[in-house]
């Protein structure tokens, strides 16, 4: 049977930790209120505009307490109404821009399949030569495309099994065709039906 005194000590420790959490929450709320007052002062004085307010919100959004939106509306007034929509649209624009940036070695794109909406991907119209890899990380297919995302989905629908892909940018579609043709002649990949164009 457990010692009731040691259990009481544990309960007391939990209660003490809870009080510490409440103190930290109060400090966070005070810091948020101070931030909002400084933002209002700068906004009213013309040293800050709503785009900058949105930027500050976006930088802090992951650590804000649940009451932040109400504080924002109370301190900034009607100007705060559209900040969440503005922040959302800005996040979407940033995600699309970041998505187009190569994320692999030497300016290439790499990813897994299936991919999510934020997976880095060559923008539509960018000619690439791409490779598909199976679960053993073996190259199983090579191709070229200027709409890679659409092409990958098409391969999956055709029953090609792959878990990873990589894409090398080419100067134009003709350069992509030539590189693909050379790769197909040099390497016999299991999912490629023909060996060159």
Beta strands, then each sheet from edge to edge (+ up, - down):
strand 1: 109-112
strand 2: 128-133
strand 3: 139-145
strand 4: 164-169
sheet 1: 1+ 4- 2+ 3-
end
